[in-house]
């Protein structure tokens, strides 16, 4: 019984923490303290996960697919930034 109560309390604290982060983030966006590019960069993995979850309808497959896609995007970004630095574009 006490383990169940403890787990629910911990889960509730995690939810409260996430809500606090979301509220302060939204407030920062409204006040203009955040750059739009940074916000879009942080949202990309969630969008990729939503798309892969829509395709597979399985959290595990969607998570692995998201990881592989994000790693591919990372490699592509490194290659493009290296080429840009090499050719001074």
Residue pairs with C-beta under 8 A, 6 or more apart in sequence:
25 34
28 34
29 39
44 70
44 73
45 66
45 70
48 66
48 69
48 70
49 62
49 63
49 66
52 61
52 62
52 65
52 66
52 69
53 59
53 62
55 62
55 65
56 62
56 65
83 89
